[in-house]
Amino acid sequence: MKIEIWSDVQCPFCYIGKRHLELAILQVQPIESIEIEWKSFQLDPTIPEDLESQNSYTYLAAKKGMTLEQSITMHENVTAMALAAGLNYKLENTIISNSYNAHQLIQLAKTIKKGDEMEELLFEAYFCEGKNIAHFPTLIELGQQIGLSEPEIVAAITTKQFDDVINRDIQESQQIGVKGVPFFVFDRKYALSGAQPIEQFVKCIQQVISEKI
């Protein structure tokens, strides 16, 4: 089975959805029997390289035209949802930045079949550790953890090596009607949008498996 996931590493529901999917797979069959491919998507491509003067609270309040108190309440709800999935979000420490460099790194990681590992490290760095996922030192550090070298990481980002792949992913998301992420496609037959409950992922995976028998 192949599962394609359109995602942005700055999307809190994408990390939660990733964990829900993983837990669902463990309930159904070994994760080794499922191919997972991460697809690039940007929630807000207009963000500068970084907005270090803002965290998620202030950024969302400004973007959505809400009060800071409303934004904090929304983030507290997301933090509770993440905690239920075993994720320790520290959204007050997030550094708002453009995710494009991170997508270059993810695409590079996919060339050595480490896309899933790269996604995990980037999610953790952004949501739990308060790291700037647009800056080279962070991307080099994370890339090296999965076996990439500093020169190839720097080259991929500075030359925009994977522009065509990223743009193709985004165009494809538009063609299949993706309105938001995470968006999961199972064997090109079924799709789930959002951080669905674990049982929904289980049902979808079981349906795909039943059709293969």
C-alpha positions as CSV (number, residue, x, y, z in Angstrom):
1,M,0.0,0.0,0.0
2,K,1.2,3.5,-0.8
3,I,0.1,6.5,1.3
4,E,0.8,10.0,-0.1
5,I,0.6,12.9,2.4
6,W,0.5,16.6,1.4
7,S,1.8,18.5,4.4
8,D,3.6,21.6,5.6
9,V,6.0,21.3,8.5
10,Q,4.4,24.4,10.1
11,C,1.0,22.9,10.2
12,P,0.2,21.6,13.8
13,F,-2.4,19.3,12.5
14,C,0.0,17.7,10.1
15,Y,2.2,16.4,12.9
16,I,-0.8,15.2,14.9
17,G,-2.2,13.5,11.7
18,K,1.2,11.8,11.2
19,R,1.2,10.4,14.6
20,H,-2.5,9.2,14.3
21,L,-1.7,7.5,11.0
22,E,1.3,5.7,12.5
23,L,-0.7,4.5,15.5
24,A,-3.4,3.3,13.1
25,I,-0.9,1.4,10.9
26,L,0.4,-0.4,14.0
27,Q,-3.1,-1.6,14.8
28,V,-3.6,-3.0,11.3
29,Q,-0.2,-4.2,9.9
30,P,3.5,-3.6,10.1
31,I,4.5,-0.2,9.0
32,E,7.3,-1.7,6.9
33,S,4.6,-3.0,4.5
34,I,3.4,0.5,3.7
35,E,5.2,3.0,1.5
36,I,4.7,6.6,2.8
37,E,5.5,9.5,0.5
38,W,5.5,13.1,1.8
39,K,4.4,15.8,-0.7
40,S,5.2,19.5,-0.4
41,F,2.5,22.1,0.4
42,Q,2.9,25.6,1.8
43,L,0.1,27.1,3.9
44,D,1.5,30.6,3.5
45,P,4.3,31.0,0.9
46,T,4.3,34.8,1.5
47,I,6.0,34.5,4.9
48,P,9.5,36.0,5.0
49,E,12.4,33.8,5.8
50,D,11.7,34.4,9.4
51,L,9.5,36.6,11.7
52,E,11.4,36.1,14.9
53,S,9.5,38.9,16.5
54,Q,6.3,36.7,16.3
55,N,5.3,33.3,17.6
56,S,2.3,31.3,16.6
57,Y,0.1,33.2,19.0
58,T,0.8,36.7,17.6
59,Y,1.1,35.5,13.9
60,L,-2.4,33.8,13.9
61,A,-4.0,36.7,15.7
62,A,-2.7,39.1,13.0
63,K,-3.4,36.8,10.1
64,K,-7.0,36.0,11.2
65,G,-7.9,39.3,12.7
66,M,-8.6,38.0,16.1
67,T,-7.5,39.0,19.6
68,L,-4.4,37.6,21.2
69,E,-6.5,36.0,23.8
70,Q,-8.6,34.2,21.1
71,S,-5.5,33.0,19.4
72,I,-4.0,31.7,22.7
73,T,-7.2,29.8,23.4
74,M,-7.1,28.2,19.9
75,H,-3.5,27.2,20.4
76,E,-4.2,25.7,23.9
77,N,-6.8,23.5,22.2
78,V,-4.3,22.4,19.6
79,T,-1.7,21.7,22.3
80,A,-4.2,19.5,24.2
81,M,-5.0,17.6,21.0
82,A,-1.3,17.1,20.3
83,L,-0.6,15.9,23.9
84,A,-3.3,13.3,23.5
85,A,-1.3,12.0,20.5
86,G,1.9,11.9,22.6
87,L,3.3,15.2,21.3
88,N,4.6,17.9,23.6
89,Y,3.9,21.1,21.7
90,K,5.6,24.4,22.9
91,L,3.7,26.8,20.5
92,E,4.7,29.8,22.5
93,N,8.3,29.2,21.4
94,T,7.7,28.7,17.7
95,I,9.6,30.8,15.3
96,I,7.4,31.8,12.3
97,S,9.4,31.3,9.1
98,N,9.0,30.4,5.5
99,S,8.9,26.6,5.1
100,Y,10.3,26.5,1.6
101,N,13.9,25.6,2.6
102,A,12.5,22.9,4.8
103,H,10.7,21.4,1.8
104,Q,14.0,21.4,-0.2
105,L,15.5,19.4,2.7
106,I,12.6,17.0,2.7
107,Q,12.8,16.4,-1.0
108,L,16.6,15.8,-0.6
109,A,15.9,13.3,2.2
110,K,13.5,11.4,-0.1
111,T,16.4,10.7,-2.5
112,I,17.9,8.4,0.2
113,K,14.5,7.1,1.3
114,K,14.5,9.1,4.5
115,G,11.6,11.5,3.9
116,D,9.5,10.2,6.8
117,E,12.4,10.6,9.2
118,M,13.1,14.1,7.9
119,E,9.5,15.1,8.4
120,E,9.6,13.8,12.0
121,L,12.7,15.8,12.9
122,L,11.4,19.0,11.3
123,F,8.1,18.7,13.1
124,E,9.8,18.1,16.4
125,A,12.2,21.0,15.8
126,Y,9.5,23.4,15.0
127,F,6.7,22.5,17.4
128,C,8.5,21.1,20.4
129,E,12.0,22.7,20.3
130,G,11.4,26.2,19.0
131,K,14.0,26.0,16.2
132,N,14.0,28.1,13.1
133,I,13.3,25.7,10.3
134,A,14.3,28.2,7.6
135,H,17.9,28.8,8.8
136,F,20.8,26.8,7.4
137,P,22.3,25.8,10.8
138,T,19.0,24.1,11.8
139,L,18.5,22.4,8.5
140,I,22.2,21.2,8.4
141,E,21.9,19.9,11.9
142,L,18.7,18.0,11.2
143,G,19.8,16.7,7.8
144,Q,23.0,15.3,9.2
145,Q,21.0,13.3,11.7
146,I,19.6,11.2,8.9
147,G,22.9,10.8,7.0
148,L,22.9,13.8,4.7
149,S,26.2,15.8,4.4
150,E,26.5,19.6,4.9
151,P,27.7,20.3,1.4
152,E,24.7,18.5,-0.2
153,I,22.2,20.2,2.1
154,V,23.7,23.6,1.4
155,A,23.8,22.9,-2.4
156,A,20.2,21.7,-2.5
157,I,18.8,24.8,-0.7
158,T,21.0,27.4,-2.3
159,T,20.4,26.1,-5.9
160,K,16.8,25.4,-5.2
161,Q,17.5,21.9,-6.5
162,F,14.0,20.6,-6.0
163,D,12.0,23.5,-7.2
164,D,10.4,21.4,-9.9
165,V,9.4,18.6,-7.5
166,I,8.0,21.0,-5.0
167,N,6.0,23.0,-7.6
168,R,4.7,19.7,-9.1
169,D,3.5,18.6,-5.7
170,I,1.7,21.8,-5.1
171,Q,0.1,21.8,-8.6
172,E,-1.0,18.2,-8.1
173,S,-2.6,19.1,-4.8
174,Q,-4.6,21.8,-6.7
175,Q,-5.6,19.3,-9.4
176,I,-7.0,16.7,-6.9
177,G,-8.8,19.4,-4.9
178,V,-6.7,19.7,-1.7
179,K,-8.0,22.7,0.2
180,G,-5.9,22.2,3.3
181,V,-3.4,19.9,5.0
182,P,-2.7,17.3,6.1
183,F,-4.2,15.4,3.1
184,F,-3.8,11.7,2.9
185,V,-4.3,9.6,-0.3
186,F,-4.4,5.8,0.0
187,D,-3.4,3.9,-3.1
188,R,-4.9,6.7,-5.2
189,K,-8.4,5.3,-4.3
190,Y,-9.3,7.0,-1.0
191,A,-8.5,10.2,0.7
192,L,-8.7,11.6,4.2
193,S,-8.3,15.3,5.1
194,G,-7.1,16.7,8.4
195,A,-5.9,15.1,11.6
196,Q,-8.5,12.4,11.6
197,P,-9.0,10.2,14.7
198,I,-7.0,7.0,14.7
199,E,-10.1,4.9,14.1
200,Q,-10.8,6.7,10.8
201,F,-7.3,5.9,9.5
202,V,-7.8,2.3,10.6
203,K,-11.0,2.0,8.7
204,C,-9.5,3.5,5.5
205,I,-6.4,1.2,5.7
206,Q,-8.6,-1.9,6.3
207,Q,-10.8,-0.9,3.3
208,V,-7.7,-0.7,1.0
209,I,-6.4,-4.0,2.3
210,S,-9.7,-5.8,1.8
211,E,-9.7,-4.7,-1.8
212,K,-6.3,-6.3,-2.4
213,I,-7.4,-9.7,-1.2
